[in-house]
Amino acid sequence: MPPTPASVLAQLDRIEAEMKRIGLWQAAPLEPEQYDFRAAFAGDTMSFAQWLQFIFIPNARAAARQNKFPAASHVGAKAVREFDSIPGAAELVTLLAEFDALFQ
């Protein structure tokens, strides 16, 4: 059974709040050329935290508002690899894994 829009939006709010709490939320916008990515998770033009903030969260919110969800999410698995060396990021990784679990 797919998640509800409210549960997805609430989880995204928790993810955003945690990113802000641990200092991974960027105040300045991205440069326009950073949106011209070709690699998965925009790894060729931005950091994973930037991708979460500027691509993942806005797109996931839009999908929730339209009640159109992907079959699965794997952002938590990527977070484990990307944030394993970032002190204080364990809660963010947990929140992203919980996001993935909404789609199982």
C-alpha atoms as an extended CHARMM CRD file, in Angstrom:
* protein
*
       104  EXT
         1         1  MET       CA              0.0000000000        0.0000000000        0.0000000000  PROA      1               0.0000000000
         2         2  PRO       CA              1.4850000000        3.3790000000       -0.9530000000  PROA      2               0.0000000000
         3         3  PRO       CA              2.1350000000        5.9940000000        1.7050000000  PROA      3               0.0000000000
         4         4  THR       CA             -0.2220000000        8.8880000000        2.2620000000  PROA      4               0.0000000000
         5         5  PRO       CA              0.7470000000       12.3380000000        1.0220000000  PROA      5               0.0000000000
         6         6  ALA       CA              0.6210000000       13.5900000000        4.6160000000  PROA      6               0.0000000000
         7         7  SER       CA              3.0950000000       10.9430000000        5.8150000000  PROA      7               0.0000000000
         8         8  VAL       CA              5.5340000000       11.7330000000        3.0010000000  PROA      8               0.0000000000
         9         9  LEU       CA              5.3070000000       15.4850000000        3.5860000000  PROA      9               0.0000000000
        10        10  ALA       CA              5.8020000000       15.0390000000        7.3210000000  PROA      10              0.0000000000
        11        11  GLN       CA              8.8940000000       12.8990000000        6.7560000000  PROA      11              0.0000000000
        12        12  LEU       CA             10.3050000000       15.4640000000        4.3320000000  PROA      12              0.0000000000
        13        13  ASP       CA              9.7620000000       18.1670000000        6.9460000000  PROA      13              0.0000000000
        14        14  ARG       CA             11.7280000000       16.0770000000        9.4590000000  PROA      14              0.0000000000
        15        15  ILE       CA             14.5360000000       15.5510000000        6.9370000000  PROA      15              0.0000000000
        16        16  GLU       CA             14.7300000000       19.2700000000        6.1750000000  PROA      16              0.0000000000
        17        17  ALA       CA             14.7240000000       20.1960000000        9.8580000000  PROA      17              0.0000000000
        18        18  GLU       CA             17.5270000000       17.7330000000       10.5850000000  PROA      18              0.0000000000
        19        19  MET       CA             19.6110000000       19.0010000000        7.6830000000  PROA      19              0.0000000000
        20        20  LYS       CA             19.2470000000       22.5180000000        9.0710000000  PROA      20              0.0000000000
        21        21  ARG       CA             20.0440000000       21.3630000000       12.6120000000  PROA      21              0.0000000000
        22        22  ILE       CA             23.3350000000       19.7230000000       11.6050000000  PROA      22              0.0000000000
        23        23  GLY       CA             24.3850000000       22.4750000000        9.2170000000  PROA      23              0.0000000000
        24        24  LEU       CA             23.8500000000       20.7120000000        5.8950000000  PROA      24              0.0000000000
        25        25  TRP       CA             21.1730000000       23.1450000000        4.6500000000  PROA      25              0.0000000000
        26        26  GLN       CA             22.6330000000       25.6780000000        2.2350000000  PROA      26              0.0000000000
        27        27  ALA       CA             21.4230000000       29.2960000000        2.4230000000  PROA      27              0.0000000000
        28        28  ALA       CA             22.6740000000       30.3110000000       -1.0200000000  PROA      28              0.0000000000
        29        29  PRO       CA             20.9820000000       28.9700000000       -4.1480000000  PROA      29              0.0000000000
        30        30  LEU       CA             22.8390000000       26.7160000000       -6.5370000000  PROA      30              0.0000000000
        31        31  GLU       CA             24.5160000000       28.0810000000       -9.6140000000  PROA      31              0.0000000000
        32        32  PRO       CA             22.3160000000       27.4850000000      -12.6940000000  PROA      32              0.0000000000
        33        33  GLU       CA             24.8920000000       25.1720000000      -14.2890000000  PROA      33              0.0000000000
        34        34  GLN       CA             24.6970000000       22.8580000000      -11.2740000000  PROA      34              0.0000000000
        35        35  TYR       CA             21.2240000000       21.8170000000      -12.4380000000  PROA      35              0.0000000000
        36        36  ASP       CA             22.7420000000       20.4990000000      -15.6670000000  PROA      36              0.0000000000
        37        37  PHE       CA             23.7190000000       17.1600000000      -14.1750000000  PROA      37              0.0000000000
        38        38  ARG       CA             24.0280000000       13.7970000000      -15.8430000000  PROA      38              0.0000000000
        39        39  ALA       CA             25.1000000000       11.5270000000      -12.9920000000  PROA      39              0.0000000000
        40        40  ALA       CA             22.8430000000        9.8060000000      -10.4950000000  PROA      40              0.0000000000
        41        41  PHE       CA             22.0740000000       11.9970000000       -7.4940000000  PROA      41              0.0000000000
        42        42  ALA       CA             23.6330000000       14.8750000000       -9.5090000000  PROA      42              0.0000000000
        43        43  GLY       CA             26.9970000000       13.6930000000       -8.2720000000  PROA      43              0.0000000000
        44        44  ASP       CA             28.7490000000       15.3930000000      -11.1600000000  PROA      44              0.0000000000
        45        45  THR       CA             27.5870000000       18.9220000000      -10.2640000000  PROA      45              0.0000000000
        46        46  MET       CA             26.6070000000       19.0240000000       -6.5840000000  PROA      46              0.0000000000
        47        47  SER       CA             27.0930000000       17.3400000000       -3.2430000000  PROA      47              0.0000000000
        48        48  PHE       CA             24.6110000000       14.7840000000       -1.9810000000  PROA      48              0.0000000000
        49        49  ALA       CA             23.3620000000       17.2870000000        0.6340000000  PROA      49              0.0000000000
        50        50  GLN       CA             22.7640000000       19.8210000000       -2.1270000000  PROA      50              0.0000000000
        51        51  TRP       CA             20.9110000000       17.2010000000       -4.1630000000  PROA      51              0.0000000000
        52        52  LEU       CA             18.7120000000       16.4340000000       -1.1630000000  PROA      52              0.0000000000
        53        53  GLN       CA             17.9210000000       20.1040000000       -0.6400000000  PROA      53              0.0000000000
        54        54  PHE       CA             17.5060000000       21.3270000000       -4.1920000000  PROA      54              0.0000000000
        55        55  ILE       CA             16.3140000000       18.2510000000       -6.1100000000  PROA      55              0.0000000000
        56        56  PHE       CA             15.0270000000       15.4710000000       -3.8660000000  PROA      56              0.0000000000
        57        57  ILE       CA             13.0000000000       17.3990000000       -1.2870000000  PROA      57              0.0000000000
        58        58  PRO       CA             11.2390000000       19.7530000000       -3.7520000000  PROA      58              0.0000000000
        59        59  ASN       CA             10.4810000000       16.9100000000       -6.1810000000  PROA      59              0.0000000000
        60        60  ALA       CA              9.2650000000       14.5850000000       -3.4320000000  PROA      60              0.0000000000
        61        61  ARG       CA              7.0270000000       17.3360000000       -2.0420000000  PROA      61              0.0000000000
        62        62  ALA       CA              5.5720000000       17.9610000000       -5.4940000000  PROA      62              0.0000000000
        63        63  ALA       CA              4.9370000000       14.2390000000       -5.9700000000  PROA      63              0.0000000000
        64        64  ALA       CA              3.2360000000       14.0100000000       -2.5690000000  PROA      64              0.0000000000
        65        65  ARG       CA              0.9790000000       16.9630000000       -3.3510000000  PROA      65              0.0000000000
        66        66  GLN       CA             -0.0350000000       15.2310000000       -6.5860000000  PROA      66              0.0000000000
        67        67  ASN       CA             -0.3120000000       11.8520000000       -4.8350000000  PROA      67              0.0000000000
        68        68  LYS       CA              2.1110000000       10.3610000000       -7.3880000000  PROA      68              0.0000000000
        69        69  PHE       CA              4.7450000000        8.2140000000       -5.7810000000  PROA      69              0.0000000000
        70        70  PRO       CA              7.6080000000        6.1190000000       -7.1310000000  PROA      70              0.0000000000
        71        71  ALA       CA              7.5090000000        2.3650000000       -6.7100000000  PROA      71              0.0000000000
        72        72  ALA       CA             10.5460000000        2.5190000000       -4.4020000000  PROA      72              0.0000000000
        73        73  SER       CA             13.0640000000        4.8790000000       -2.8700000000  PROA      73              0.0000000000
        74        74  HSD       CA             16.7410000000        4.2340000000       -2.1830000000  PROA      74              0.0000000000
        75        75  VAL       CA             17.8360000000        7.5800000000       -0.8110000000  PROA      75              0.0000000000
        76        76  GLY       CA             18.5830000000        6.0670000000        2.6010000000  PROA      76              0.0000000000
        77        77  ALA       CA             21.0950000000        3.6100000000        1.1610000000  PROA      77              0.0000000000
        78        78  LYS       CA             22.8840000000        6.4480000000       -0.6290000000  PROA      78              0.0000000000
        79        79  ALA       CA             22.8640000000        8.4630000000        2.6040000000  PROA      79              0.0000000000
        80        80  VAL       CA             24.6650000000        5.6690000000        4.4480000000  PROA      80              0.0000000000
        81        81  ARG       CA             27.5160000000        5.8550000000        1.9330000000  PROA      81              0.0000000000
        82        82  GLU       CA             27.6050000000        9.6470000000        1.6950000000  PROA      82              0.0000000000
        83        83  PHE       CA             27.2460000000       10.6030000000        5.3490000000  PROA      83              0.0000000000
        84        84  ASP       CA             29.2020000000        7.8240000000        7.0810000000  PROA      84              0.0000000000
        85        85  SER       CA             32.0960000000       10.1980000000        7.7470000000  PROA      85              0.0000000000
        86        86  ILE       CA             29.9830000000       13.2260000000        8.7270000000  PROA      86              0.0000000000
        87        87  PRO       CA             29.8270000000       13.6430000000       12.5010000000  PROA      87              0.0000000000
        88        88  GLY       CA             26.2750000000       14.0430000000       13.7310000000  PROA      88              0.0000000000
        89        89  ALA       CA             24.5920000000       12.7880000000       10.5480000000  PROA      89              0.0000000000
        90        90  ALA       CA             23.3020000000        9.5020000000       11.9920000000  PROA      90              0.0000000000
        91        91  GLU       CA             19.8050000000       10.8950000000       12.6260000000  PROA      91              0.0000000000
        92        92  LEU       CA             19.6110000000       12.2380000000        9.0690000000  PROA      92              0.0000000000
        93        93  VAL       CA             20.5650000000        8.8290000000        7.7070000000  PROA      93              0.0000000000
        94        94  THR       CA             17.8500000000        7.2650000000        9.8720000000  PROA      94              0.0000000000
        95        95  LEU       CA             15.2510000000        9.7500000000        8.6160000000  PROA      95              0.0000000000
        96        96  LEU       CA             16.1830000000        9.0470000000        5.0110000000  PROA      96              0.0000000000
        97        97  ALA       CA             16.0050000000        5.2820000000        5.6140000000  PROA      97              0.0000000000
        98        98  GLU       CA             12.5730000000        5.8130000000        7.1650000000  PROA      98              0.0000000000
        99        99  PHE       CA             11.5770000000        7.6810000000        4.0090000000  PROA      99              0.0000000000
       100       100  ASP       CA             12.5900000000        4.6490000000        1.9520000000  PROA      100             0.0000000000
       101       101  ALA       CA             10.5490000000        2.4130000000        4.2630000000  PROA      101             0.0000000000
       102       102  LEU       CA              7.4100000000        4.3650000000        3.3860000000  PROA      102             0.0000000000
       103       103  PHE       CA              7.6170000000        2.7870000000       -0.0800000000  PROA      103             0.0000000000
       104       104  GLN       CA              8.1160000000       -0.8570000000        0.9100000000  PROA      104             0.0000000000
